[in-house]
């Protein structure tokens, strides 16, 4: 009987670790990046190119633009 209790405890521990690891992985998929842009020019900024790795760039949605002197 003692052997079955140890196996059950080990199984429960493994299952708990799997649940914790999977919840951490799921939580990281929804990561949002935050940054500020200050427009120190005298013209509105209409488009911004961004990159996570510095190699592949894409457009970031800034809505109607960033006015001259504004920080968004």
Secondary structure as GFF3:
##gff-version 3
##sequence-region A 1 72
A	DSSP	alpha_helix	2	29	.	.	.	ID=ss1
A	DSSP	beta_strand	48	50	.	.	.	ID=ss2
A	DSSP	beta_strand	58	60	.	.	.	ID=ss3
###
